[in-house]
Amino acid sequence: MRQTHKAGDKVFVDYGEGLSITNSATGEKIPTDLFVMVWGLSNFTFAEATFTQALPSWTMSHVHAFNYFGCVPRILVPDNLKSGVSKACYYEPDVNPVYAELATHYGVAVIPARPYHPRDKAKVEAGVLIAKRWILAALRHRTFYSLDELNKAIRELLEKLNDRLLRIMKRSRRDLFQELDRPNAKALPEEPYQYAEWKKASVNIDYHVE
């Protein structure tokens, strides 16, 4: 069934396989992941490379994406990876406490894609493929020695991707975002989210809490 997207409503989030960073001292190839966030209506896209999909990288990539957009959606639709969803469930998935705190800070709801329902995240899966085709493919023969260097190159091509005219609509993702999504999205809070981890503490036999 075809999904209908409202202006300023949803962004879809997922990872794809990234390029490698070369250790300048040893020549070792260090793999990266490609974080991608796509707006439902305009297809306006954010992408950056991370070393892992772990909670700190996952969380801070959201912060970077929101800063790039200059606004936030009403709903986040992530895949069911552990950094976003502690327990995947068809009806009531458990959102990771840190991810829930980030969502609260930005005033957005988290509605994870349902397990075994690929259409729930079809938008971002297409976004990942497009980012690989128009960004990573163009960089595949270059050598990068740091994550910052790689992300600088990704950002340059990301701007070109968002400025490309869509074949059917004859408009760019940026034009559609500025006209439709951004005016209807929520404003950024005064301060960006500061990463913190939550942990259940237990009382030891000596009455101390670690």
C-alpha positions as CSV (number, residue, x, y, z in Angstrom):
1,M,0.0,0.0,0.0
2,R,1.4,3.4,-1.0
3,Q,2.3,5.6,2.0
4,T,1.0,9.2,2.2
5,H,3.4,11.7,3.7
6,K,2.5,15.0,5.4
7,A,4.6,18.1,5.3
8,G,7.0,18.4,8.3
9,D,5.7,15.1,9.7
10,K,8.2,12.1,9.5
11,V,11.8,11.3,8.9
12,F,13.1,7.8,8.3
13,V,16.4,6.6,9.7
14,D,18.7,3.7,8.9
15,Y,22.3,2.6,8.2
16,G,24.0,1.3,5.1
17,E,27.5,0.0,4.5
18,G,30.1,2.8,4.3
19,L,33.6,3.3,2.9
20,S,36.8,2.5,4.7
21,I,39.2,4.7,6.5
22,T,43.0,4.0,6.1
23,N,45.2,3.9,9.1
24,S,48.1,6.1,8.0
25,A,50.6,4.3,10.2
26,T,49.7,0.7,9.4
27,G,47.7,0.8,6.2
28,E,44.9,-1.0,8.0
29,K,41.4,-0.5,6.5
30,I,38.8,0.5,9.1
31,P,35.2,0.0,7.9
32,T,32.5,2.6,8.5
33,D,28.7,2.7,8.5
34,L,26.7,5.3,6.6
35,F,23.9,6.9,8.7
36,V,21.1,8.2,6.6
37,M,18.0,10.2,7.5
38,V,15.3,11.1,4.9
39,W,12.2,13.3,5.1
40,G,9.1,11.5,4.1
41,L,7.6,14.2,1.8
42,S,10.5,16.0,0.3
43,N,13.1,13.2,0.3
44,F,15.6,15.8,1.7
45,T,18.5,13.8,2.9
46,F,21.2,13.8,5.5
47,A,24.1,11.3,5.5
48,E,27.3,10.9,7.5
49,A,29.9,8.2,8.2
50,T,30.3,6.6,11.6
51,F,32.7,4.0,12.9
52,T,29.9,2.0,14.6
53,Q,26.1,1.9,15.0
54,A,26.5,2.0,18.7
55,L,24.4,4.3,20.9
56,P,26.8,7.3,21.1
57,S,27.2,7.4,17.3
58,W,23.5,6.7,16.6
59,T,22.4,9.5,19.0
60,M,24.9,12.1,17.9
61,S,24.1,11.5,14.2
62,H,20.6,12.5,15.0
63,V,21.8,15.7,16.5
64,H,24.0,16.4,13.5
65,A,21.0,15.7,11.2
66,F,18.7,18.0,13.0
67,N,21.3,20.8,13.0
68,Y,21.7,20.2,9.3
69,F,18.0,20.5,8.7
70,G,17.5,23.5,11.0
71,C,14.3,21.9,12.3
72,V,12.9,18.7,13.6
73,P,10.1,16.4,12.5
74,R,7.1,15.3,14.6
75,I,7.9,11.6,14.2
76,L,11.1,9.6,14.0
77,V,10.8,6.2,12.2
78,P,13.9,4.2,12.9
79,D,14.7,0.6,12.0
80,N,14.7,-1.8,15.0
81,L,18.4,-1.7,15.7
82,K,19.4,-2.0,19.4
83,S,20.6,1.6,19.7
84,G,17.1,2.8,18.9
85,V,14.8,0.0,20.1
86,S,15.6,-2.1,23.2
87,K,13.0,-4.7,22.3
88,A,11.3,-4.9,18.9
89,C,7.6,-5.6,19.1
90,Y,4.8,-5.4,16.5
91,Y,2.5,-3.5,18.9
92,E,4.6,-1.8,21.6
93,P,8.3,-1.7,21.0
94,D,10.5,-0.6,23.8
95,V,12.5,2.5,22.8
96,N,16.1,2.7,24.2
97,P,16.0,5.1,27.2
98,V,18.8,7.3,25.8
99,Y,17.0,7.5,22.5
100,A,13.7,8.3,24.3
101,E,15.5,11.1,26.2
102,L,16.8,12.5,22.9
103,A,13.2,12.4,21.4
104,T,11.9,14.2,24.5
105,H,14.5,16.9,24.2
106,Y,13.5,17.6,20.6
107,G,9.8,17.0,21.3
108,V,9.4,14.3,18.7
109,A,7.7,10.9,18.9
110,V,9.5,7.6,18.0
111,I,7.5,5.1,16.0
112,P,9.9,2.3,14.9
113,A,9.3,0.4,11.7
114,R,7.4,-2.8,12.4
115,P,9.4,-6.1,12.2
116,Y,9.0,-7.9,8.9
117,H,7.3,-4.8,7.3
118,P,9.9,-3.5,4.9
119,R,7.4,-0.9,3.5
120,D,7.5,0.9,6.8
121,K,11.1,2.0,6.1
122,A,11.0,1.8,2.3
123,K,11.7,5.6,2.2
124,V,15.0,5.4,4.0
125,E,16.0,2.2,2.3
126,A,15.7,4.0,-1.0
127,G,17.5,6.9,0.5
128,V,20.4,4.6,1.5
129,L,20.7,3.2,-2.0
130,I,20.6,6.7,-3.5
131,A,23.3,7.9,-1.1
132,K,25.5,4.9,-2.0
133,R,24.9,5.6,-5.7
134,W,25.5,9.4,-5.8
135,I,27.9,9.8,-2.8
136,L,29.8,6.7,-2.0
137,A,30.3,5.5,-5.5
138,A,31.9,8.8,-6.4
139,L,34.3,8.5,-3.5
140,R,35.1,4.8,-3.8
141,H,38.6,5.3,-5.4
142,R,39.7,8.0,-3.0
143,T,41.7,7.2,0.2
144,F,40.6,8.8,3.5
145,Y,42.8,8.9,6.6
146,S,40.2,10.2,9.1
147,L,36.5,10.2,9.7
148,D,36.4,14.0,9.5
149,E,38.1,13.9,6.1
150,L,35.5,11.3,4.8
151,N,32.6,13.2,6.2
152,K,33.8,16.5,4.6
153,A,33.8,14.7,1.2
154,I,30.4,13.2,1.9
155,R,28.9,16.6,2.8
156,E,30.1,18.1,-0.4
157,L,28.3,15.4,-2.5
158,L,25.3,15.5,-0.2
159,E,24.7,19.1,-1.1
160,K,24.8,18.2,-4.8
161,L,22.4,15.3,-4.2
162,N,19.9,17.6,-2.4
163,D,20.2,20.1,-5.2
164,R,19.7,17.6,-8.0
165,L,16.3,17.8,-9.8
166,L,14.0,14.9,-9.2
167,R,13.2,13.2,-12.5
168,I,9.4,13.2,-12.2
169,M,8.8,16.4,-10.2
170,K,11.5,18.6,-11.9
171,R,12.2,20.0,-8.4
172,S,15.1,19.5,-6.1
173,R,14.9,17.8,-2.7
174,R,16.1,21.1,-1.2
175,D,13.4,23.2,-2.9
176,L,10.7,20.8,-1.8
177,F,12.1,20.7,1.8
178,Q,12.2,24.5,2.0
179,E,8.7,24.9,0.6
180,L,6.9,22.0,2.3
181,D,8.7,20.2,5.2
182,R,10.6,23.0,6.9
183,P,7.7,25.5,7.3
184,N,5.6,22.7,8.8
185,A,8.3,21.2,11.0
186,K,9.1,21.9,14.6
187,A,11.7,24.5,15.7
188,L,15.0,23.3,17.1
189,P,15.4,23.7,20.9
190,E,17.7,26.4,22.1
191,E,20.4,23.9,23.0
192,P,21.3,20.6,21.2
193,Y,20.9,17.3,23.0
194,Q,23.9,16.4,25.2
195,Y,24.6,12.7,25.1
196,A,24.2,10.8,28.4
197,E,23.7,7.1,29.2
198,W,21.1,5.6,31.5
199,K,21.9,2.6,33.7
200,K,20.0,0.7,36.3
201,A,21.9,0.8,39.6
202,S,21.7,-1.7,42.4
203,V,22.5,-1.4,46.1
204,N,25.4,-3.5,47.3
205,I,25.5,-5.3,50.6
206,D,27.4,-2.4,52.1
207,Y,24.6,-0.1,51.2
208,H,26.6,1.7,48.5
209,V,25.3,2.4,45.0
210,E,27.9,2.2,42.2
